[in-house]
Amino acid sequence: MLAAAASWLPAADLIFVNAAEYRLLARTVAPATLNAVIVTDGPRPARLLHHARPVAEACPPTTKAVELTGAGDTLAGTFLARRLAGATPAAALEAAVTAAAHHTTTRPRPLPAPHSP
């Protein structure tokens, strides 16, 4: 899918990827052509890159992850919400990384059993 989207990626304001996805992205499009990319790497620092240059980094707090599903969505949503509220990119990244790490410590709620008609 990256190859199909390659010509559009430099037009994106912000791209969220994990470290493995970033390596694939960098093989598809020159990172210097990308406006902003947030690269997460599990418990390692997340980085905000502007035209391939690091502009902010945030280390997630040490936690014991019990569920990873939704961590990226939590990070992206928190980052965007904080930026819209006026936070600096560095402060928004810090809040996003913290929120995503916290999210991984919460067990998912079980789905209710379906009702029989």
C-alpha positions in Angstrom: 0.0 0.0 0.0 2.9 2.4 0.6 3.9 2.2 -3.0 0.4 3.1 -4.1 0.4 6.1 -1.7 4.0 7.2 -2.3 3.2 10.2 -4.5 0.7 11.5 -1.8 2.8 11.0 1.3 4.8 14.2 0.9 1.5 16.1 0.9 0.6 14.7 4.4 0.8 17.1 7.3 1.7 14.3 9.7 2.3 10.5 9.5 2.2 8.1 12.4 4.3 4.9 12.1 6.1 2.4 14.3 9.8 1.8 13.8 9.3 -1.2 11.4 6.8 0.8 9.3 9.2 3.7 9.2 11.9 1.5 7.7 9.5 0.5 4.9 8.3 4.1 4.5 12.0 5.2 4.0 12.5 2.6 1.3 9.4 4.0 -0.5 9.8 7.7 -0.3 12.7 10.0 0.7 12.1 10.8 4.4 13.4 14.4 3.8 10.3 15.0 1.6 7.9 14.2 4.5 6.7 17.2 6.5 6.3 15.4 9.9 6.5 11.8 11.0 6.0 10.4 14.5 7.9 7.1 14.9 7.1 4.9 17.9 9.2 2.0 19.0 7.5 0.2 21.9 9.1 1.0 25.2 11.9 3.0 23.5 11.6 6.8 22.9 9.1 8.0 20.3 10.5 10.6 17.9 9.0 13.5 15.9 10.8 14.0 12.7 10.5 17.1 10.5 11.8 16.4 7.0 13.8 13.5 8.5 15.4 15.6 11.2 14.5 14.9 14.9 12.7 17.8 16.5 11.3 16.1 19.6 11.7 12.9 21.5 9.7 11.4 24.4 10.4 8.4 26.5 7.4 6.4 27.6 7.1 5.6 31.3 8.1 2.1 32.3 4.9 0.0 32.5 3.9 -3.6 32.3 1.9 -3.9 29.1 -1.1 -6.2 29.2 -2.8 -5.1 26.0 -1.2 -3.3 23.0 -4.3 -3.0 20.8 -5.3 0.7 20.5 -2.0 2.1 21.8 -1.2 3.7 18.4 -4.7 5.2 18.2 -4.4 6.5 21.7 -1.0 8.1 20.9 -2.2 9.7 17.6 -5.5 11.0 19.2 -3.7 12.4 22.2 -1.0 14.1 20.1 -3.5 15.7 17.8 -5.8 16.8 20.6 -2.9 18.4 22.5 -1.6 20.2 19.4 -5.1 21.5 18.6 -5.3 22.8 22.2 -2.1 24.7 21.6 0.6 22.5 23.1 4.1 22.5 21.6 5.0 19.5 19.5 7.4 18.3 22.2 4.7 18.6 24.9 2.1 17.0 22.7 4.4 14.1 22.0 5.2 13.6 25.7 1.5 13.6 26.6 0.8 11.2 23.7 3.5 8.7 24.7 2.4 8.8 28.3 -1.3 8.2 27.4 -0.3 5.3 25.0 1.8 3.7 27.7 -1.0 4.0 30.2 -3.5 2.5 27.7 -1.3 -0.6 27.5 -1.7 -1.3 31.2 -5.5 -1.5 31.0 -7.1 -4.8 30.3 -9.8 -4.6 27.6 -13.4 -4.9 28.7 -15.0 -8.1 27.6 -17.7 -7.9 25.0 -21.2 -8.7 26.3 -22.7 -12.0 25.3 -25.2 -11.6 22.5 -28.9 -11.8 23.4 -31.0 -14.6 21.9 -34.1 -13.4 20.1 
